[in-house]
Amino acid sequence: MSALSDSPEPITNSPEWQVLAAHREAIAGQSIRALFDADPDRFKRFSIEAADLLLDYSRNHITADTMALLIALAEKAGMSAAIAAMFAGDAINYTEQRPALHVALRSPDADNDYTRAVHATLDRMEQFVNAVTTWEWKGYRGDPITDVVNIGIGGSDLGPAMVYTALASHHLDGIRCHFVSNVDPVHLEQVLENLDPASTLFVIASKSFTTMETSLNAEAARRWFLEANPHEQDLTKHFVAVSANVEKAQAFGIDADNVFPLWDWVGGRYSLWSAIGLPVALGIGMNNFRALLGGGHAMDEHFRTASAAENLPVILAMLECWYLNFWGAQSHAVLPYAQSLHLFPAFLQQLDMESLGKSVTRDGEALDTATGGIIWGSAGTNGQHSFHQLLHQGTHLVPADFIAVAKSDSPNREQHVQLLANCFAQGQALMNGKSRDEAKAEQVAQGMLEKDADALAPHKAIAGNRPSNTLLLDSLTPASLGSLIAAYEHKVYAQSVILGINAFDQWGVELGKVLSREIHEALSGAGETSAFDASTNALINRCKQQ
Ligand code: F6P
């Protein structure tokens, strides 16, 4: 059963699904290039603008009929009701019986219990950010804070780190933010190497405050601080926390006044808008942080009010389902042509794959079709000199999202124009490809013998007909970034609605955590182990020999 539909049947049994499967067969032979040739209005027909974003989805295997059928499928799955349910605060995270109300984090109004708590916390963040950035907040030696180290992992790291990096041109002078996530001690050590405890502020970010990596790194940070200054009472000037578990944060030794709250109705991977964004706010100032929220809210309003046919996140979701479920695609490349967005694919991996990496419906029925895709990618143009070869000539169908920014923050216009040219050329090359005849003619024109050109042509030919979307931002601002992130959050939810899965739990990550505790014991204890499978035993025992 889909998220909120009345139908007890899995969506894959619906007539809408069957019609789409037949439609896919019917249009399989039509190339995207031919669709463009046949319709001069194709860009206009298949592009949409919303909240600072332009989505061009014309380079897809779609016709007007395809979109109508996808919309029918989305509505069959209960899309409109599901969107309304999210904004109404229904318990759409049904396995944990809670709402998923990240939209409340960016609501401009404080008109209910959720948004009142949000605004009170934003006001507290503002006071704190102002105190730190105006140097009113001082370290134990009276120094201003110059370095903020966020210790967190998953949603308590990836979102804030990505946003802070993306908004480099908005960084405040005199304060640098660092992000430590990995339990590998080298991560923290490398960051602390060049920092002075007297001017360093640690933000311990953990919704649960029980995450092993964060606890161990936080303890190591405290030891590092106390080695320089053994007065425990000074910890309050250098350690603050963000958590839904205020008691645990206090038990760790953080002053209750220094704990910023988070709530169980905000999923970790949707939390960058909350006080989890504190390092971002410290790095770019509260006005810019509020502008980020404003951009997110603008996209929320679009998602909440637009019909499926004109709803940017719903369109992205329908296209993803189209390829994963009807074209056999397994992965999706995310290619930001903006160095500032180089962490965006990693952020999106958690958002998308932790949300959609599920295999049963609401009723616990196993799905026999793909739910989420494998998200991967990196910043262009770097990827062109690495994995784009597979996109162009490999045997996998990999739909791609290009993300481009029309106006750069850099004064180096020429290089920015090159960046854009390459971005648009990649989408074109994926779509158009190059036929064997074209490849051969090219070689002959360069003086190659016919027979040699014939032999080389299959290697130089590029099939083309590979789909992509382009998301264009006028410029990368806190508001446009907020809108971009919210668009993907809603795309993920809309996709979960179509398949009838829960986008807000993550039970799959628990097993590894439990097993690692037993293995940790074996690694730390005396003697050889034989408690596990032969492979695990051998690896543990080999490490112990070292
Ligand atoms: O292990 C997965 C996870 O629970 C993520 O969902 C979450 O973002 C991350 O760990 C960190 O959790 P916390 O903020 O509670 O430390």
Boltz pocket constraint, residues with backbone or C-beta under 6 A from the ligand:
constraints:
  - pocket:
      binder: B
      contacts: [[A, 153], [A, 154], [A, 155], [A, 156], [A, 205], [A, 206], [A, 207], [A, 208], [A, 209], [A, 210], [A, 211], [A, 214], [A, 268], [A, 269], [A, 354], [A, 506], [A, 509]]
      max_distance: 6.0
